[in-house]
Amino acid sequence: QVQLVESGGGLVQAGGSLRLSCAVSGRTFSKYVMGWFRQAPGKEREFAAVIRWGDAYTYYKDSVEGRFTISRDNYKNTVYLQMNSLKPEDTAVYYCAAAISGGNWVVGESYDYWGQGTQVTVSS
């Protein structure tokens, strides 16, 4: 079984930065895809960023590309989301997710495991 434990959320002013962490435990595979999703109050969950564990290939939602950076540390079995130039529109609960293989990386239903979520609040 795979367990994802998130940390790093909090309150930040617009223009500030936060770094989210997702610690991965249990059986893992090089073909795993690790994604970050977010859900704002009253809105549907949406894709933010994804990284392929094996070769660190990354892909971003258009609205966060250039501001957010997803990365992974093989030694620590941890995935990160560095968020810079934060905007109030980025306020949401952020979820880490793992997909064993296949599926559309920007669709939540393609992922097999999820973290508990961490709140990110960006004030004006």
Summary of the structure (lengths in Angstrom):
residues: 124
radius of gyration: 13.4
end to end distance: 40.6
largest distance: 41.4
contacts: 370
relative contact order: 0.31
helix: 5%
strand: 52%
